Amino acid sequence: MRLTVFGATGRVGHTLVHDALGQGHEVTAYVRDPKRLGLKHGKLHIKKGSLEDGTTVAEALRGSDVVVSAIGARDATHPVSVVTHATRSIIAAMKGEGVQRLVSVGAAGLLPHAAGGLTGEHGLPPFLRHAFEDHRGALLALQESGLDWVVVCPPVMPSGLKTGKYRVAVEALPAGGRQVYAEDVADFTLKAATGNDYHRVRVGIVGD
């Protein structure tokens, strides 16, 4: 399968690219700085560019079976909508190139709340407000896109080892979990991208 990965130098994206290559997939990694990727493989193609450049974004995903976005803002307190703008740019390029499937890494705040609305609209700490609004904008763009999308929604993501021990739930966060390793999020995101089990849904994930 051919994948294009945005956010390939981040914790989730880097692990996902590594694992996808190990499984025999062909991967195009879209990065600002190729040196930060630190991977070499016969099936790895590196495309340098910014997410503001619609031409190079389109070139990166041309001919791909699925697009993965693991983009996140480096500073969660900054009000700039990095994820929203990036998602809109990717969606526009996908429509132009006829690529239909996009799997994105979001946040647990995007999941439905029992009282209505999104979880992030209920009791979210102020320092996470900007990050939530950014991810919410990306979710709205996906919901309006007409594409075949999936949003993976983890809570706190410490770095660690890939355990393969995690639980997922459609449109909900599995009970009893408060965190999940970034490496396990990458593992599930790759499964969602290369499989056919999830379509136009949010999927909560927690460590087991």
C-alpha positions as CSV (number, residue, x, y, z in Angstrom):
1,M,0.0,0.0,0.0
2,R,1.2,3.6,-0.7
3,L,0.9,6.0,2.2
4,T,1.7,9.7,2.5
5,V,2.5,10.8,6.1
6,F,2.3,14.4,7.3
7,G,3.9,15.1,10.6
8,A,6.5,12.4,10.0
9,T,9.1,13.8,12.3
10,G,6.9,13.9,15.3
11,R,6.6,11.1,17.9
12,V,3.6,9.4,16.4
13,G,4.5,10.1,12.8
14,H,8.1,8.9,13.0
15,T,7.1,5.6,14.6
16,L,4.3,5.1,12.1
17,V,6.7,5.7,9.1
18,H,9.2,3.2,10.6
19,D,6.6,0.6,11.2
20,A,4.9,1.0,7.8
21,L,8.2,0.5,6.1
22,G,8.8,-2.6,8.2
23,Q,5.5,-4.0,7.0
24,G,6.5,-3.5,3.4
25,H,4.4,-0.4,2.6
26,E,5.7,2.4,0.4
27,V,5.8,5.6,2.3
28,T,6.2,9.3,1.3
29,A,7.1,11.4,4.3
30,Y,6.3,15.1,4.0
31,V,8.7,17.1,6.1
32,R,10.2,20.6,6.5
33,D,13.6,19.3,7.4
34,P,14.6,15.8,6.0
35,K,17.5,15.6,8.4
36,R,15.1,15.3,11.3
37,L,13.5,12.2,9.9
38,G,16.7,10.1,10.3
39,L,15.4,7.1,8.3
40,K,16.6,5.5,5.1
41,H,14.8,2.7,3.2
42,G,14.3,1.6,-0.3
43,K,10.5,2.3,-0.1
44,L,10.8,5.6,1.7
45,H,10.3,8.8,-0.4
46,I,11.0,12.1,1.3
47,K,9.2,15.2,0.1
48,K,10.4,18.5,1.5
49,G,8.0,21.3,1.8
50,S,5.7,23.4,4.0
51,L,2.0,22.8,4.5
52,E,1.3,26.3,3.1
53,D,2.6,25.1,-0.3
54,G,-0.4,23.4,-1.9
55,T,1.5,22.4,-5.0
56,T,4.1,20.3,-3.1
57,V,1.4,18.9,-0.7
58,A,-0.5,17.6,-3.8
59,E,2.7,16.2,-5.2
60,A,3.4,14.3,-2.0
61,L,0.1,12.6,-1.9
62,R,-0.4,12.0,-5.6
63,G,-1.0,8.3,-6.3
64,S,-1.3,7.4,-2.6
65,D,-3.9,4.9,-1.3
66,V,-4.2,6.6,2.1
67,V,-3.0,9.8,3.7
68,V,-2.0,9.9,7.4
69,S,-1.8,13.2,9.3
70,A,0.1,13.1,12.6
71,I,0.5,16.9,12.7
72,G,0.3,18.6,16.1
73,A,1.2,22.1,17.4
74,R,4.5,22.2,19.2
75,D,3.2,24.8,21.6
76,A,-0.3,23.8,22.8
77,T,-0.7,27.3,24.4
78,H,-0.2,29.1,21.2
79,P,-3.4,30.4,19.5
80,V,-2.3,29.8,15.9
81,S,-4.4,27.1,14.3
82,V,-1.7,24.8,12.9
83,V,-3.6,21.6,12.8
84,T,-6.7,23.2,11.3
85,H,-4.8,25.0,8.5
86,A,-2.8,21.9,7.7
87,T,-5.9,19.7,7.6
88,R,-7.6,22.1,5.2
89,S,-4.5,22.1,3.0
90,I,-4.3,18.3,2.9
91,I,-8.0,18.0,2.2
92,A,-7.8,20.4,-0.7
93,A,-4.9,18.5,-2.2
94,M,-6.6,15.2,-1.8
95,K,-9.7,16.4,-3.6
96,G,-7.5,17.7,-6.4
97,E,-5.7,14.4,-6.7
98,G,-8.6,12.1,-6.2
99,V,-7.3,10.5,-3.0
100,Q,-10.2,9.6,-0.7
101,R,-8.9,8.2,2.6
102,L,-7.4,10.2,5.4
103,V,-6.5,9.0,8.9
104,S,-5.7,11.8,11.3
105,V,-4.4,11.8,14.9
106,G,-6.5,14.2,17.0
107,A,-7.2,14.3,20.8
108,A,-9.7,12.8,23.3
109,G,-11.4,16.1,23.6
110,L,-12.9,15.6,20.1
111,L,-15.0,12.6,21.3
112,P,-18.7,13.0,22.2
113,H,-19.6,14.0,25.8
114,A,-22.5,12.4,27.6
115,A,-24.0,15.8,28.3
116,G,-23.8,16.8,24.6
117,G,-21.2,18.4,22.4
118,L,-17.5,17.4,22.6
119,T,-15.6,16.3,25.6
120,G,-13.2,19.2,25.3
121,E,-16.1,21.6,25.7
122,H,-16.6,20.4,29.3
123,G,-14.2,21.3,32.0
124,L,-11.1,21.6,29.8
125,P,-8.1,23.2,31.6
126,P,-7.4,26.7,30.2
127,F,-3.9,25.8,29.0
128,L,-5.4,23.2,26.7
129,R,-8.0,25.5,25.1
130,H,-6.0,26.6,22.1
131,A,-5.0,23.0,21.2
132,F,-8.6,21.8,21.5
133,E,-10.0,24.6,19.3
134,D,-7.3,23.8,16.7
135,H,-8.2,20.1,16.7
136,R,-11.9,20.9,16.6
137,G,-11.4,23.1,13.5
138,A,-9.6,20.2,11.8
139,L,-12.5,17.8,12.8
140,L,-15.1,20.1,11.3
141,A,-13.1,20.4,8.1
142,L,-13.0,16.6,7.9
143,Q,-16.7,16.2,8.6
144,E,-17.5,18.7,5.8
145,S,-14.9,17.2,3.3
146,G,-16.9,14.3,1.9
147,L,-13.7,12.2,2.3
148,D,-13.4,8.8,3.9
149,W,-11.8,10.0,7.2
150,V,-10.9,8.6,10.6
151,V,-9.7,10.5,13.6
152,V,-7.7,8.7,16.3
153,C,-8.4,10.3,19.7
154,P,-5.8,9.7,22.4
155,P,-5.7,11.3,25.8
156,V,-2.3,12.1,27.3
157,M,0.5,10.5,25.2
158,P,3.8,9.9,27.0
159,S,6.7,8.5,25.0
160,G,7.7,4.9,25.8
161,L,7.8,1.6,24.1
162,K,5.3,0.1,21.8
163,T,3.4,-2.4,23.9
164,G,0.6,-3.4,21.5
165,K,-1.6,-3.4,24.6
166,Y,-4.3,-0.8,24.2
167,R,-8.1,-0.5,23.9
168,V,-10.1,1.3,21.4
169,A,-13.8,2.4,21.1
170,V,-15.7,4.1,18.3
171,E,-17.0,7.5,19.3
172,A,-15.9,7.1,22.9
173,L,-12.9,6.8,25.1
174,P,-12.6,3.3,26.6
175,A,-13.4,3.3,30.3
176,G,-10.6,3.4,32.9
177,G,-7.8,4.8,30.7
178,R,-6.1,8.1,31.1
179,Q,-3.1,7.8,28.8
180,V,-1.6,5.8,26.0
181,Y,2.0,5.6,24.7
182,A,2.6,7.6,21.5
183,E,4.1,4.5,20.0
184,D,0.9,2.5,20.5
185,V,-1.1,5.4,19.0
186,A,1.2,5.0,15.9
187,D,0.5,1.3,15.9
188,F,-3.2,1.7,15.9
189,T,-3.2,4.6,13.4
190,L,-1.3,2.5,10.9
191,K,-3.7,-0.4,11.4
192,A,-6.6,2.0,10.8
193,A,-5.0,3.5,7.7
194,T,-4.1,0.1,6.1
195,G,-7.3,-1.7,7.2
196,N,-11.0,-1.3,6.4
197,D,-12.6,-1.3,9.8
198,Y,-13.3,2.4,10.4
199,H,-15.0,5.0,8.2
200,R,-16.0,8.5,9.1
201,V,-15.7,8.0,12.8
202,R,-13.7,9.1,15.8
203,V,-11.9,6.3,17.6
204,G,-10.8,6.7,21.3
205,I,-7.7,4.9,22.4
206,V,-6.2,4.2,25.8
207,G,-3.4,2.0,27.2
208,D,-4.5,-1.3,28.6
